[in-house]
Amino acid sequence: MPKLEDKVQLQDGERLELVTHRSKGTLSETDIFEYAVVNAAGVKVGSVVHTDHTAIKGFQRTQTVEQRDAQGKMVVDAVW
């Protein structure tokens, strides 16, 4: 199973910092993680939203990631 770091595009010196995590759904079957993309100088240069959903029936797992730059332009939009 691919990891989040394999799906996002980070430049040299950039890293992900977790900003928030929340769950939603009747049985909290969806986890939503929001990250800041931070450069080597500690400046926020983008954002990432990672959603991890496990279906109640069948337990099929679906993950999505949306990465945006500092201007809000979509950089990555992936589902696996």
C-alpha atoms as a printed R data frame, in Angstrom:
   type eleno elety resid chain resno       x      y      z
1  ATOM     1    CA   MET     A     1   0.000  0.000  0.000
2  ATOM     2    CA   PRO     A     2   1.502  3.377 -0.993
3  ATOM     3    CA   LYS     A     3   2.304  5.882  1.734
4  ATOM     4    CA   LEU     A     4   1.253  9.522  1.760
5  ATOM     5    CA   GLU     A     5   4.854 10.650  1.221
6  ATOM     6    CA   ASP     A     6   4.903  8.647 -2.042
7  ATOM     7    CA   LYS     A     7   1.908 10.596 -3.369
8  ATOM     8    CA   VAL     A     8   2.778 14.238 -2.576
9  ATOM     9    CA   GLN     A     9   5.369 16.386 -4.335
10 ATOM    10    CA   LEU     A    10   7.897 17.876 -1.940
11 ATOM    11    CA   GLN     A    11  10.914 19.940 -2.964
12 ATOM    12    CA   ASP     A    12  14.302 19.457 -1.295
13 ATOM    13    CA   GLY     A    13  14.096 20.607  2.326
14 ATOM    14    CA   GLU     A    14  10.280 20.598  2.451
15 ATOM    15    CA   ARG     A    15   8.387 18.512  4.978
16 ATOM    16    CA   LEU     A    16   4.821 17.813  6.110
17 ATOM    17    CA   GLU     A    17   3.633 19.078  9.490
18 ATOM    18    CA   LEU     A    18   0.329 17.794 10.863
19 ATOM    19    CA   VAL     A    19  -2.084 20.679 11.512
20 ATOM    20    CA   THR     A    20  -5.330 18.887 12.408
21 ATOM    21    CA   HIS     A    21  -6.956 15.469 12.463
22 ATOM    22    CA   ARG     A    22 -10.629 14.716 12.705
23 ATOM    23    CA   SER     A    23 -12.957 11.782 12.108
24 ATOM    24    CA   LYS     A    24 -16.383 11.807 10.548
25 ATOM    25    CA   GLY     A    25 -19.156  9.379  9.739
26 ATOM    26    CA   THR     A    26 -21.598  7.383 11.822
27 ATOM    27    CA   LEU     A    27 -18.852  5.040 13.016
28 ATOM    28    CA   SER     A    28 -15.962  7.472 12.496
29 ATOM    29    CA   GLU     A    29 -15.078  5.538  9.349
30 ATOM    30    CA   THR     A    30 -13.375  8.533  7.710
31 ATOM    31    CA   ASP     A    31 -10.179 10.091  9.024
32 ATOM    32    CA   ILE     A    32  -9.184 13.504  7.667
33 ATOM    33    CA   PHE     A    33  -5.629 14.722  8.177
34 ATOM    34    CA   GLU     A    34  -4.589 18.274  7.258
35 ATOM    35    CA   TYR     A    35  -0.900 19.066  6.827
36 ATOM    36    CA   ALA     A    36   1.136 22.193  6.134
37 ATOM    37    CA   VAL     A    37   3.956 21.905  3.609
38 ATOM    38    CA   VAL     A    38   6.846 23.739  5.244
39 ATOM    39    CA   ASN     A    39  10.145 24.656  3.561
40 ATOM    40    CA   ALA     A    40  13.611 24.467  5.145
41 ATOM    41    CA   ALA     A    41  13.216 28.028  6.485
42 ATOM    42    CA   GLY     A    42  10.010 27.062  8.333
43 ATOM    43    CA   VAL     A    43   7.711 28.985  5.955
44 ATOM    44    CA   LYS     A    44   4.398 27.403  4.941
45 ATOM    45    CA   VAL     A    45   4.480 26.901  1.169
46 ATOM    46    CA   GLY     A    46   1.409 24.721  0.678
47 ATOM    47    CA   SER     A    47  -1.123 22.371  2.215
48 ATOM    48    CA   VAL     A    48  -2.180 18.731  2.003
49 ATOM    49    CA   VAL     A    49  -5.502 17.095  2.906
50 ATOM    50    CA   HIS     A    50  -5.336 13.303  3.272
51 ATOM    51    CA   THR     A    51  -8.594 11.352  3.651
52 ATOM    52    CA   ASP     A    52  -8.631  7.696  4.720
53 ATOM    53    CA   HIS     A    53 -12.050  6.016  4.464
54 ATOM    54    CA   THR     A    54 -12.970  2.449  5.384
55 ATOM    55    CA   ALA     A    55 -16.361  1.330  4.082
56 ATOM    56    CA   ILE     A    56 -18.653 -0.047  6.776
57 ATOM    57    CA   LYS     A    57 -19.885 -2.784  4.436
58 ATOM    58    CA   GLY     A    58 -17.050 -4.798  2.973
59 ATOM    59    CA   PHE     A    59 -14.310 -2.890  4.801
60 ATOM    60    CA   GLN     A    60 -12.851 -1.585  1.529
61 ATOM    61    CA   ARG     A    61 -10.308  1.169  2.170
62 ATOM    62    CA   THR     A    62 -10.006  4.266 -0.039
63 ATOM    63    CA   GLN     A    63  -7.500  7.061  0.421
64 ATOM    64    CA   THR     A    64  -7.346 10.456 -1.269
65 ATOM    65    CA   VAL     A    65  -4.831 13.268 -1.176
66 ATOM    66    CA   GLU     A    66  -5.121 16.866 -2.361
67 ATOM    67    CA   GLN     A    67  -2.016 19.026 -2.333
68 ATOM    68    CA   ARG     A    68  -2.176 22.770 -2.994
69 ATOM    69    CA   ASP     A    69   0.551 25.385 -3.300
70 ATOM    70    CA   ALA     A    70   0.606 28.650 -1.330
71 ATOM    71    CA   GLN     A    71  -1.706 30.298 -3.912
72 ATOM    72    CA   GLY     A    72  -4.287 27.499 -3.626
73 ATOM    73    CA   LYS     A    73  -3.465 25.912 -6.997
74 ATOM    74    CA   MET     A    74  -3.927 22.124 -7.096
75 ATOM    75    CA   VAL     A    75  -0.569 20.315 -7.289
76 ATOM    76    CA   VAL     A    76  -1.660 16.709 -6.612
77 ATOM    77    CA   ASP     A    77  -5.102 15.090 -6.698
78 ATOM    78    CA   ALA     A    78  -4.787 11.331 -6.194
79 ATOM    79    CA   VAL     A    79  -6.959  8.371 -5.139
80 ATOM    80    CA   TRP     A    80  -5.744  4.915 -4.195
